[in-house]
Amino acid sequence: MKGDYQDLVDEISALLGAPATLENRDFRLIAFGAHDSDDDLAMDPVRTRSILTRQSTAAVRSWFEGFGIARATGPVRIPAAPDAGVFRGRICLPVRYRGIVQGYVWLLDQEPGKPGPEPAALDAAMEVAQRIGVLLAEEAKAGADLSREFLAVLTAGRGWQQDMAVAALRAALGPGGDGLHAAVCVAPWPGEAPASVPGAAAVCVVPRRGGGEPGGPAGPGAGSGPGPGSEPAGEPALAVLLRLRSTDALAPALAAVTRLLPRAAQTTGTGGGNAGSSGGKTGAGGGSAGSGGGAGSTSATAATAHRVTAGVADPVRGLADLPAAWEQAVASARAAAAQPRFGPVAQWSAIGPYRLLTALTADPVDDPAARTLLTPAHRELARTAEVFLDCAGQAGRAAAALGIHRQTLYYRLGRVEQLTGLDLDEGEDRLLLHMALKASRLA
């Protein structure tokens, strides 16, 4: 669908001899034409920000809407306003479908005194804008109409119920169901699903069940037991099925997810972190040491438990692997909430050991060896142990990451061994303690 929009925007650019940009009704960038002009005024602050951040500010939106573009049925000329960051006048082509505005095509107007586009060219461009309106309306309608089928796939028990749900969603999507998709989980998500998400094939809100997992049996660690109604409901999550053009082109998916985070954070009153971040590789020393709180820290748990985070699964072709992809997305969102270094948007491929830890159980870990260490009274010892193990047992690196002397580190590790009964010179004891410390972040 993204390619269709780009082709239509390029067609308008050719008709009017000027680079065009397409935004949806919320002023979020969908596509833009190539810009090869040497005119500095052509790339004013408003246009530059729209392209670089793929959205406009609320103030810019209000300023442009003040010219009646939401009600217009034909081209609207907007004069330059240097004080508002608009150095060159604009021509706005409203994109409508059945009388409802779906978005806007923007072009730079000619300088004063120079002839602008011919009326016939503008009429032809408006016809193309109408075709864009049909696509935008169909995309929004498809995503909304498929919420029931999408939700059924994510909440059905394993086995024939899930197979039937996948078959129903595939039939509803038509030929698009065999394409490349990425599953996304945004949690917690307040209220209803958004009316439209750029590039989404389907969107739905998934009830959050016991253990903190959205979707009941479809969540990580679920078995083939009773249906989703058997567990108490909790905070919901937003599920998005994004269309992809190729397996190595996740940037549009990450951009779409990032734009959802402020919306959720504003409604819930929580922090969305640095919305421009995504999961990536980090050295061992950059793990718990830089997170501002270690395992067993109640303040760290409180700070991360209600962050709005998102998880992006590995791309899948077709829908047969969609339930497994949803598990990946949920696990990635949980990992982002547990470990701030992943950023607010975590990819399944980047969460490392949390791929296993999130699959073990959704319930809090209560291993007898680590039980005492994970109490608030021993918060600093737990953090010390986690950083030491993150640094692969290298005392020099761990001491530097913690900002303490080596002898202080050795003393603390001795206390950890006393509290846990574990021998940190033994590989299996180290593994047990490391898993318990990391899993405690997911509780």
VEXKOLKE-318422 format. One record per residue: residue in three letters; x, y, z of N, C-alpha, C in turn. Coordinates in steps of 0.05 Angstrom, whole numbers, plus 32768, in hexadecimal, padded with zeros to 4 digits. Atoms other than C-alpha are relative to their C-alpha. Layout:
N
ALAXYZXYZXYZ/...
END
This chain:
443
MET80117FE88000800080008000801180198000/LYS7FEE7FE97FFF803A802F800F800980077FE4/GLY7FF77FFB801B805280267FC87FEB800E7FEF/ASP80167FF4800E800D80397FAD7FFF801E8006/TYR80017FE37FF8800E807B7FD48018800F7FF3/GLN7FE97FF3800B8054808B7FBC7FFD80057FE2/ASP80057FFD801D8041807F7F737FED80177FFB/LEU80147FEB8004800580AD7F7A800B801B8007/VAL7FF37FE77FFA802D80E37F9C801380097FEA/ASP7FEE7FFA8016806180DF7F657FF0800A7FE8/GLU80117FF78016802980E67F327FF7801D8003/ILE80087FE47FFB801081267F53801880137FFC/SER7FE87FEF8004805881417F55800580057FE3/ALA7FFB7FFD801C805F81347F0B7FEB80127FF3/LEU80157FEF800B801C81557EFB8004801D8005/LEU7FFE7FE47FF8802B81947F21801D800B8000/GLY7FE57FF78002807681977F18800C800A801A/ALA7FF67FF97FE58084819C7F637FFF7FE78012/PRO800180177FEE809681697F997FE880018013/ALA801880017FEF805881537FBF80057FEE8018/THR800080117FE8804F813580047FE47FF88007/LEU801A800A7FF88015810B801D80007FFB801E/GLU800380057FE37FFE810D80667FE37FF78005/ASN801C80087FF97FC280EC80877FF38016800E/ARG800F7FEA7FF47F8D811480AA800C8009801B/ASP7FF27FF97FE87FB8811480E9801B800D7FFB/PHE7FE77FF280087FF1813680C380187FEE8004/ARG7FEA80137FFF801C80F780C480087FF97FE4/LEU7FF68003801B804880EF80877FFC7FE37FF7/ILE8004801A800C803780B5805980147FFC7FE9/ALA7FEE80028017806080C3801A8008801D7FF7/PHE7FF87FE6800A808780FC7FFA80117FFD7FE7/GLY7FF18001801980A4810C7FB6801C80098003/ALA7FE47FF8800080ED81167FA68003801E7FFF/HIS7FFB7FE37FFF8109815C7FB4801C80047FF7/ASP7FE57FFB800A814481737F8A8005801D7FFA/SER7FFD7FE38005813C81BE7F8C8017800C8011/ASP7FEC7FF27FF1817481ED7FA17FF58017800F/ASP800D7FEA7FF28142821E7FBC7FFE7FFB801E/ASP800180047FE3814D822480077FE48004800C/LEU801A7FFB7FF58107823E80117FED7FE87FFD/ALA80128017800480EA81FD7FF780007FED8018/MET7FFF80117FE9810181D88035800080118019/ASP80037FEF7FE880E78205806C7FFD7FEE8018/PRO800180117FE780E481ED80B57FE87FED8001/VAL801880117FFE809C81D380B080037FE87FED/ARG7FFD8016801380AA81A9807180167FED8009/THR7FE980117FF780ED8190808C7FF87FEE8017/ARG800880107FE980CF817A80CE7FED7FEA7FF8/SER8014801480088095815780AC800E7FE77FF4/ILE7FF38016800E80C4812D808180127FF18013/LEU7FED800D7FEE80F9811F80B77FF27FF08016/THR800E800D7FE980C8810D80F07FE77FF27FF7/ARG8017800D800C809080F580C27FE68009800E/GLN80197FF57FF4805D812180E78004801E8004/SER80007FE37FFA804B816980F57FF78005801C/THR80087FF97FE58042818B81387FE280088001/ALA801C7FF87FFD7FFD819B81547FFC801D7FF8/ALA80037FE48008800B81E5814A800080047FE2/VAL7FFF7FFE801E801C81DC81007FE57FF67FF5/ARG8019800B80097FDE81B180F77FEA80158004/SER80157FEC7FFA7FB281E68118800280187FED/TRP7FFC7FE980117FD1821D80EE7FF57FFB7FE4/PHE80098007801B7FC481FA80AC7FE27FFB7FFF/GLU801D80057FFF7F7E81E380C07FF0801A8002/GLY800E7FE67FFE7F6E822C80CD7FF9800B7FE4/PHE80077FF7801B7F6B823580817FE97FF07FF4/GLY8018800E80097F308206807C80067FE77FEF/ILE7FFA801780117F5481CB805C7FF07FE78006/ALA801080177FF97F2B819880837FE480007FF4/ARG801B7FFE800C7EEB81B28063800180047FE2/ALA7FFD7FFA801C7F0781C2801E7FFC7FE77FEE/THR8004801580137EF481997FE1801280037FE8/GLY7FED7FFB80167F2881B77FB2801A800B800B/PRO7FE67FF57FF77F6E81D47FB47FFE80198011/VAL80007FE97FEE7F7D82067FEB801C800C8000/ARG7FE67FF380007FB482397FE58005800D801B/ILE7FF97FF67FE57FD8824B8026801880127FFC/PRO7FEA7FEE800480058288802780187FFA8012/ALA7FE880047FF0804C828880417FFD800F801B/ALA80017FF37FE68055829A808B801A7FF9800E/PRO7FE580057FF5809F829E809E80007FFD801F/ASP800180027FE2808D82A980E87FF77FE58009/ALA8009801B7FF9806B826580E880127FEA7FF5/GLY7FEE8014800B80A5824380C57FF87FF77FE4/VAL80098006801B808182428081800B80157FED/PHE7FF27FEC801180B1826580527FF480027FE4/ARG800C8000801B808C825280127FE37FF88003/GLY801D800780008041825080057FFB7FE37FF9/ARG8007801C8005801E820D80017FE77FFF7FEF/ILE80198008800C7FEA81EE7FD57FF87FE6800D/CYS800A80187FF37FC081BB7FFB7FEA7FF47FEF/LEU80158010800E7F9881867FD67FF37FEE8015/PRO800E80127FED7F65816880077FFB7FE57FF4/VAL8004801C80087F62811C80027FE67FF7800E/ARG801A80067FF57F198109800C7FF57FE67FF5/TYR800F801780097EEE80CB80077FE48002800B/ARG801C7FFD7FF87EA280D180087FFC80178013/GLY80047FE87FF07EA781168025801080028019/ILE7FF080007FE77ED68103805E801D80037FF9/VAL7FE47FFC80067F1C811E805E80117FE9800B/GLN7FEF80177FF87F5080E68060801D80098003/GLY7FE47FF77FFE7F90810F8059800380197FEE/TYR7FFA7FE880107FB38147803280197FFB7FF0/VAL7FE87FFF80117FE3814D7FF88009801D8000/TRP7FF47FE57FFE801281898000801480047FEA/LEU7FEC7FF78013803981AE7FCB8009801C8006/LEU7FF67FE47FFD806481EC7FCC7FF480117FE9/ASP800B7FEE8013804282267FA9801780107FF3/GLN7FEC7FF0800D806882527F788004801A800F/GLU7FFB7FE67FF4808882927F8F7FEC80157FF6/PRO80127FEB8009805C82D07F8C8009800C7FE6/GLY7FF97FF4801A805982EC7F4580057FEB7FEB/LYS7FFB80158014806782A97F247FE77FEF7FFD/PRO8018800F8005803082807F0480007FE5800F/GLY800280197FF2801882447F2D7FF67FEA7FED/PRO800A801680117FFD82017F137FE680097FF1/GLU80187FFB80107FC982057EDC7FE87FF3800D/PRO8019800D7FF57F8081F77EF17FFC7FE47FF7/ALA8003801C800A7F7F81B97EC580127FED800F/ALA7FED80117FF27FBD819E7EE87FF67FFB801D/LEU800A80037FE57F9E81AB7F2C7FE87FED8000/ASP8016801380017F5E81877F1780097FE37FFD/ALA7FF6801B80047F86814B7F00800D7FF6801B/ALA7FF480087FE77FAC814C7F427FEB7FF98015/MET801580067FEE7F6B814D7F697FF37FE57FFA/GLU800A801B80077F54810F7F4380137FEA800C/VAL7FEE80137FF47F9380EC7F5B7FFD8000801E/ALA80057FFE7FE37F8681057FA27FE77FF08008/GLN801880117FFA7F4180E47F9E80077FE38001/ARG7FF8801C80007F6280A27F8D80107FFA801A/ILE7FF280047FE67F8F80AB7FCA7FEC7FFE8016/GLY801580017FEB7F5180B87FF47FF37FE58002/VAL800C801A80017F3380767FDE80137FEC800F/LEU7FED80127FF37F7380517FF380018004801E/LEU7FFF7FFB7FE37F77807480377FE77FF6800E/ALA801980097FF47F2E806680457FFE7FE28001/GLU8001801D80007F34801D803180137FF58014/GLU7FED80097FED7F728015805B7FF68002801D/ALA800B7FFC7FE57F51803280997FE97FED8005/LYS801780127FFD7F11800A808D80097FE38003/ALA7FF7801C7FFE7F377FC98083800B7FFA801B/GLY7FF580057FE57F5E7FD180C37FEB7FFF8015/ALA801580007FEC7F207FE180EB7FEE7FE77FFD/ASP8013801680057EF57FAB80CA800D7FE58008/LEU7FF3801A7FFA7F297F7580D780087FFD801D/SER7FF880027FE47F317F8381217FF67FE7800D/ARG800B80187FF47F037F49813380107FE87FF8/GLU7FF18017800A7F287F178107801D8000800C/PHE7FE57FFE7FF67F6C7F31811E80017FF8801E/LEU800280067FE37F587F2D81687FFC7FE28004/ALA8005801D7FFD7F3F7EE6815E801A7FF07FFD/VAL7FE7800E80047F837ED08144801280028019/LEU7FEE7FFB7FE97FA77EEF81807FF67FF4801A/THR800B80097FE67F797ED381B67FF67FE37FFE/ALA800A801C80037F657E8E819A80137FED800E/GLY7FEF80157FF57F7E7E5081BE800E7FF27FEA/ARG7FF0800E80147FB27E27819A7FF07FE97FF5/GLY800D8016800C7F9C7DF2816A7FEC80097FEB/TRP80137FFB80157F5F7DF2813D7FF3801C8002/GLN800C7FE57FFD7F427E32815A801280157FF4/GLN7FED7FEC800B7F807E59814880027FFD7FE2/ASP7FFE8005801D7F847E3881037FE8800D7FF2/MET80187FF5800C7F3C7E4D80F58001801F8000/ALA7FFE7FE37FFE7F497E94810D8013800C7FEB/VAL7FED7FF780147F867E9B80E07FF47FFE7FE4/ALA800C8003801A7F5F7E8080A57FEB80177FFB/ALA80137FEB80037F287EB480B1800D801B7FFB/LEU7FF17FE780057F5A7EED80B4800C80017FE4/ARG7FF48002801B7F7C7ED580757FEB80057FEB/ALA80157FFC80147F3A7ED380507FF7801E8000/ALA80097FE47FFF7F287F198068801580137FF4/LEU7FEB7FEF800B7F6C7F36805380027FFC7FE2/GLY7FFD8005801C7F687F16800E801C7FFB7FF8/PRO7FE48005800A7FA87F147FE48015800C8013/GLY7FED7FF37FEE7FC97F43801680087FEF8017/GLY7FFA80117FEA7FC77F0C804A80197FF07FFC/ASP7FE98010800680007EE88027801A80117FFF/GLY7FE97FEE8001802E7F25802B80117FFF8019/LEU7FEE7FFE7FEA80637F39805C7FF580128016/HIS800C7FF07FEA804C7F5280A180137FFF8018/ALA7FF380007FE680687F6580E57FEA80058015/ALA80137FFD7FEA80407F5D8125800C80138015/VAL7FF77FEC7FED80447F9681587FEE80008018/CYS800F7FFD7FE7802F7F9B81A18008801A800D/VAL7FFC7FE77FF180277FDE81C47FF17FFD801B/ALA800D80057FE680197FD9820F800C80138015/PRO801D800480007FF77FF182377FF380137FEC/TRP800E7FF080137FC4800D82067FE48008800C/PRO801A7FF87FF57F89803782207FEB80037FEB/GLY80177FFA80127F45803982007FFF7FEF7FE7/GLU8005800F80197F33802581B9801980027FEE/ALA7FEA800080147F618016817E7FFE801A7FF0/PRO80017FE880107F75805281547FF17FFB7FE6/ALA8010800380187F4A805F811780117FF67FE8/SER7FEF800980157F85805480E9801D80018009/VAL7FE380017FFB7FCF804180ED800C7FFD7FE5/PRO7FF58003801B7FF8804E80AE800E7FE67FFC/GLY7FF3801A8007800C800D808D7FF57FE8800E/ALA800B80167FF17FE07FE280B97FEC7FF07FF0/ALA80148011800C7FB97FA7809E7FE97FFB8013/ALA801580057FEB7F937F9D80DF800A800B801A/VAL7FFA7FF47FE67F907FBD81247FEA7FF78013/CYS801480077FEC7F6E7FA68164800C8005801C/VAL7FF77FFE7FE47F717FAE81B07FFC7FE4800C/VAL8000801B7FF57F837F6D81D37FFD8002801F/PRO800280007FE37F6A7F63821B80197FF4800D/ARG7FE8800B7FF27FA37F58824C7FF67FED8016/ARG800980157FEE7F9B7F18827380127FFD8018/GLY7FEF80067FE87FB97EFC82B3801C7FFC7FF9/GLY7FE38004800580047EFC82B9800C80167FF0/GLY7FF57FE9800F800B7F3D829280027FFB7FE3/GLU7FFE8006801C80047F1D824E7FE780087FF1/PRO80177FFA80107FD77F3B82197FF77FE87FF0/GLY800A801380137FAB7F0A81F47FFB7FE4800A/GLY8007801A7FF67FA17ECF822280127FEA7FF5/PRO7FF0801780087FB77E8C8205801480067FEA/ALA7FED7FFB80157FDA7EAD81CA801A800D800A/GLY7FE87FF37FF5800D7ECF81F880167FED8005/PRO7FE980117FFB80527EB582077FFC7FEF8019/GLY800280117FE980557E7A82367FE57FF38002/ALA801B800B7FFE800D7E67822780007FE47FF6/GLY8003801B800A7FF77E20821D7FE77FFD7FF1/SER80198005800E7FBA7E0081FF7FE97FFD8013/GLY801480027FEB7F917E09823D7FE6800F7FFA/PRO801A7FF480047F4F7E2E82478003801A7FF1/GLY80017FE880107F3A7E6B821E800780188010/PRO7FF77FE77FF47F4A7EB3822C7FED80098016/GLY80127FF77FEC7F0D7EBC825780057FF5801C/SER7FFB800D7FE67F2B7E92828F801180108012/GLU7FEE7FF07FEF7F5A7EC982A87FF5801C8003/PRO800A7FE57FFC7F4B7F0D82C5800C80147FEC/ALA7FF77FEC80137F517F48829680118015800E/GLY7FF07FEB7FF57F857F7E82A0800480157FEB/GLU7FFC7FEB80147FA57FB5827680017FF57FE4/PRO8000800A801B7F997FAD822C801A80087FF1/ALA7FE97FF980117FCD7FB081F47FF580047FE4/LEU80077FFC801B7FC87FC981AD80107FED7FEE/ALA7FF3801280137FD77F9781767FFD800C7FE4/VAL80007FF4801B7FEA7FAF8131800E7FEC7FED/LEU7FF5801280147FF67F8480F3800980137FE9/LEU7FF57FED801380247FAE80C780097FF27FE6/ARG7FF7800A801980307FA2807D801D80097FFC/LEU7FE57FF9800680797FA0806880067FFB7FE2/ARG7FF98003801C809A7FA7802480177FEB7FFD/SER7FEB8014800180D77F7C803580097FFB801D/THR7FF880087FE580F67F58807180148013800C/ASP7FEB7FED7FF6812E7F8C80777FF7801D8000/ALA800B7FE5800081007FC880737FED80048017/LEU80117FFD7FE880E77FCE80BA7FFD801D8009/ALA80017FE47FF880F2801980BE7FE3800C8000/PRO801C7FF67FFF80A9802A80AA7FF07FF58017/ALA800E800C7FEA808F7FF980DD8008800D801B/LEU7FF67FF47FE880BB801681147FF6801D8003/ALA800A7FE47FFF80A6805D81017FE380018008/ALA801D80017FF9805C804A81047FFC7FFA801D/VAL800380087FE48065802A8148800880188012/THR7FF67FEA7FF0808D806581637FEB80168003/ARG80147FEB80008055809581507FE87FF88012/LEU801680097FEF8024806B817980068005801E/LEU7FF87FFF7FE3804B807181BB7FF6801A800D/PRO80097FE87FF2803D80BB81CA7FE280008004/ARG801D80007FFE7FF380B081BD7FF77FEF8019/ALA800780117FE97FF0807781F1800A800D801A/ALA7FF57FF47FE7801D809C82237FEF80188009/GLN80107FE87FF97FF380DC82207FE67FF7800D/THR801A80097FF57FB380B5822F80037FF2801B/THR7FFC800E7FE77FD0808A8266800E80118015/GLY7FF17FF07FEE7FFA80C18284801B7FF48008/THR7FE7800D7FFB8038809682808015800B7FEE/GLY7FEA7FF78011807C80A2826280047FEC7FEA/GLY7FFB80128016808A8086821E801D7FFD7FF9/GLY7FE38003800580D5808C8223800780117FE7/ASN7FF77FF3801880FC80A481E87FF47FF47FE8/ALA8010800C801680CB809881B080107FFC7FE7/GLY7FF0800380198101809C817C80127FE98002/SER7FED80167FFC8126805F81977FF47FE77FF6/SER8009801B800681228017818280157FEE800C/GLY7FEE80127FF481417FD9819D801A7FFC7FF0/GLY7FE78004800E818A7FCD818D80147FF28012/LYS7FEC800E7FF181CA7FAC81A4800D80128014/THR7FF37FF17FEB81EA7FC381E480147FEE800D/GLY7FEB80107FF2822A7FAC82067FF67FF7801B/ALA8008800B7FE682267F848246800180148015/GLY7FFE7FEC7FEB823D7FBE826F7FEB80157FFE/GLY80147FEC800482057FE982527FE57FF68008/GLY801A800B7FF881CE7FBD826F7FF6800D8019/SER800C7FF77FE881B87FC282B6800E8018800C/ALA7FF17FEA7FF381EF7FF282CA7FF6801B7FF7/GLY80097FE6800A81D28029829F7FE280048002/SER801D7FFF80008189801B82AD7FF580108017/GLY80097FF07FEA8185804382EC7FF47FF08017/GLY800B80107FEA816F8009831780047FE37FF9/GLY7FFB801C800681807FBF831C7FE87FEF8006/ALA801480147FF981587F8083267FFA8002801D/GLY80087FFE7FE481317F8183667FFA801C8009/SER80057FE47FF981297FCC83647FE380077FFD/THR801C7FF9800280E27FDF83747FFB801A7FF2/SER80037FE7800E80ED8025835B80037FFC7FE2/ALA7FFD8006801D8106800A83187FE87FF27FF5/THR8017800E800980CC7FDB83147FE880137FFD/ALA80167FED8002809B80138321800380127FE9/ALA7FFB7FED801680BC803F82EE7FFB7FF37FE5/THR8002800D801A80BA800B82B67FE57FF17FFD/ALA80188010800380797FE682C67FEB800D7FF0/HIS80157FF3800E804D801B82A8800980107FE8/ARG7FF77FF3801880788034826F7FF17FF57FE8/VAL800C8009801980578032822C80167FF67FEE/THR7FEB800C80118082800382027FF37FF17FE9/ALA800A800F8018807C7FDF81C080147FEB7FF9/GLY7FEF8016800A80977F9E81A47FF97FFA7FE3/VAL80038006801C80A27F8D815B800B7FE57FFA/ALA7FF8801B800680A57F45814480117FFF7FE7/ASP7FF38004801980D07F29810D7FEB7FFE7FEA/PRO80138002801680AE7F2F80C97FF87FE47FF9/VAL800A801B800980837EF480B27FF280047FE6/ARG800F8000801980687EE3806E7FE87FEE8002/GLY8019800F7FFB80207ECC806E7FF88003801C/LEU800C7FFC7FE67FF77EC480AC80037FE78012/ALA7FFE80197FF180087E7D80C380108004801A/ASP7FEE7FFB7FE9803E7E9780F27FF880198010/LEU80087FE77FF380167ED4810A7FFE7FFC801F/PRO800180047FE380077EB68150801B8001800D/ALA7FE580007FF580517EA9815B800C801C7FFF/ALA7FF67FE5800380617EEF81417FF580128016/TRP800C7FF07FEB80307F0D8173800E7FFA801B/GLU7FF180077FE880547EE781AB801B80108001/GLN7FE77FF1800180957F0781947FFB801E8006/ALA80057FE37FFC80767F4D81937FFA8005801E/VAL80077FFD7FE380597F4481DA801A7FFE8010/ALA7FE780047FF1809C7F2A81F3801280187FFE/SER7FEE7FE9800580C17F6481D47FF68019800F/ALA800B7FEA7FF080927F9781F480057FFD801D/ARG7FFA80057FE4809B7F768238801D80058006/ALA7FE47FFC7FFC80E67F77822F8007801E8000/ALA7FFC7FE3800080E47FC1821E7FF8800D801A/ALA80097FF57FE680BD7FCF825D80137FF88017/ALA7FEF800A7FEA80ED7FA58287801C800B7FFE/GLN7FE57FF88003812E7FBE826A8001801A7FEF/PRO80017FE6800E813180098258801580037FEA/ARG7FEC7FFD801481708000822F7FF77FF87FE4/PHE800B8007801A81467FE181F87FF180177FF2/GLY80107FEA800B8121802381EF7FE27FF88001/PRO801D80057FFE80D5802981EB7FF67FED7FEB/VAL80088012801680D2800181AA80157FEB7FFE/ALA7FED8016800180F47FBD81AD7FF97FEC7FEA/GLN80048014801480FE7F8D817480077FE5800C/TRP7FFB801B7FF680FB7F428181801D7FF87FFB/SER7FE480088007813F7F3A815F8015800D8012/ALA7FED7FF17FF0815F7F6B81917FFE7FFC801E/ILE800480027FE281477F5481D680107FEA800D/GLY7FED80137FF4817A7F1D81DF7FF47FEB8012/PRO800A80167FEE816E7EF0821C7FE380038007/TYR801C7FFD7FFA81297F0D82257FEE7FF17FED/ARG800F8012801281137EE381E97FF97FE6800F/LEU800580197FF081197EA782187FF28006801A/LEU800C7FFA7FE581077EC8825A7FE280067FFE/THR801C7FFA800280C57EE382417FEF7FE87FF8/ALA800F8018800880B27E9F82267FFD7FEC8017/LEU800180147FEA80BE7E7A82687FE68002800F/THR80187FFD7FF080857E9782907FF8801D8001/ALA800A7FE47FFD805A7ED582987FFD8007801D/ASP80047FFB7FE380587ECD82E4801B8008800C/PRO7FE77FF87FF2808B7EEC831480117FE88007/VAL7FED80167FF980C97EC1831F80058000801E/ASP7FFC80027FE380D07EA8836680137FE98006/ASP7FEC80157FFB810F7E7D8366800A8003801D/PRO7FF87FFE7FE481227E6D83AE801D800A8003/ALA7FE47FF67FFD816C7E7C83A18001801E7FFF/ALA7FFF7FE38004815E7EC3838B7FEB80108010/ARG80177FF37FF381217ED283B7800980168013/THR7FF87FEC7FED81467EF783EE800F80177FF2/LEU7FF17FEB800E81747F1C83BE7FEE80147FF2/LEU80127FEF800F81397F3883987FED80118011/THR80107FEE7FEF811A7F5A83D4800B801C8000/PRO7FF77FE48001811E7FA683D9801980058012/ALA7FEA7FFB7FED814F7FA08414801B7FFB7FF3/HIS7FE78008800C81847F8383E58002800A7FE3/ARG80027FF5801B81777FAF83A8801C80057FF4/GLU7FE57FF9800B81C07FC683A080107FE67FFA/LEU7FF28019800581DB7F7F83A67FF57FF37FE7/ALA800C800C801881AA7F678371800B800E7FE7/ARG7FF67FF1801681C07F9F8343801E7FF97FFA/THR7FE48007800382097F8E835080037FE57FF2/ALA7FFF801B800C81FE7F45833F7FF880017FE2/GLU800A7FFF801C81D87F5682FF8015800D7FEE/VAL7FEB7FF28010820E7F8682E680187FED7FFD/PHE7FE98013800182457F5382F77FFB7FEA7FEB/LEU80078015801382217F1D82CF7FFD800B7FE4/ASP80027FF3801B82117F4D8296801C80047FF4/CYS7FE57FFC8009825C7F5A8292800F7FE67FFE/ALA7FF4801B800482697F0F828A80137FF98016/GLY7FF080077FEA82877F0B82CF801B800E8001/GLN7FE77FF1800182BF7F3C82BF7FFF80168015/ALA80027FEE7FE982CC7F6083018007801C7FF9/GLY7FF87FE4800782F07F9C82E37FEA800F7FF2/ARG80167FF2800F82B87FAC82B27FE880058013/ALA80187FFD7FEE82827FA182E7800580178014/ALA7FFA7FEB7FED82A57FCD831A7FFF801C7FF3/ALA80017FE6800E82AD800582E77FE480087FFA/ALA801C7FFA800782647FFF82D17FF180098019/LEU800E7FFA7FE7824E8003831A800C8019800E/GLY7FF37FE97FF3827F803A832C800A7FFA801C/ILE7FF780077FE5829C80148367801C7FF37FFD/HIS7FE6800C800082E07FF7837B7FFC7FE27FFD/ARG8002801D800482EF7FAE836A7FFB7FF2801B/GLN8003800D7FE682F47F9C83B47FE380028009/THR801C7FFD7FF982AE7FB883BF7FEF7FED7FF0/LEU800E8013801082967F8E838580027FE4800B/TYR7FFC801B7FF582B57F4F83A27FF07FFC801A/TYR800F80037FE782967F5D83E57FE27FFC7FFB/ARG801C8003800682517F6683C77FF97FE57FF4/LEU8005801A800C82577F27839D80017FEA8015/GLY7FFF80137FEA826A7F0183DC7FE580008010/ARG801A7FFE7FF3822A7F1B83FD7FEA7FF37FEF/VAL8014800C801282027F0583C080027FE28003/GLU7FFD801D7FFD821F7EBF83C77FF47FF6801A/GLN800B80087FE6820C7EBD84107FE180008000/LEU801E7FFD800081C47ED484037FF37FEA7FEE/THR800C8012801481B87EA583C880097FE38004/GLY7FF6801B7FFE81E27E6883DA800C7FF77FE6/LEU7FF58007801A81FE7E6A8393801E80067FFF/ASP7FE47FFD800382467E65837E8004800E7FE5/LEU7FFD7FF1801982557E9B834A80187FF87FEF/ASP7FEB800C801182917E7483327FF67FE97FF0/GLU800D8017800F82617E3E83187FEE800B7FEA/GLY800F7FF6801782437E4982D37FE27FFD8004/GLU801C80047FFD81FF7E2B82E47FF480128015/ASP800A7FEE7FEC81F87E5483237FFE801D7FF5/ARG80017FE5800C82097E9382FC7FE780027FED/LEU80178000801381D57E8082C77FE68003800F/LEU80197FFE7FF0819F7E7582FC7FFC801C800B/LEU80037FE67FF581AD7EB7831E7FFA80157FEB/HIS80047FEC801581B17EDE82DD7FE47FFF7FF5/MET801B80048009816F7EC182C57FEC800C8014/ALA80127FF67FEB814D7ED183078000801F8001/LEU7FFE7FE3800081677F1983067FF2800C7FE8/LYS800D7FF5801881507F2582BE7FE27FFC8000/ALA801C80078000810E7F0282C77FF180128014/SER800E7FEF7FEC80FF7F2E83047FF7801A7FF4/ARG80077FE7800E80FD7F6A82D57FE57FFD7FF2/LEU80188004800F80C37F4A82B07FE87FFD8012/ALA801680067FED80997F3E82EF7FEC80188001/
END
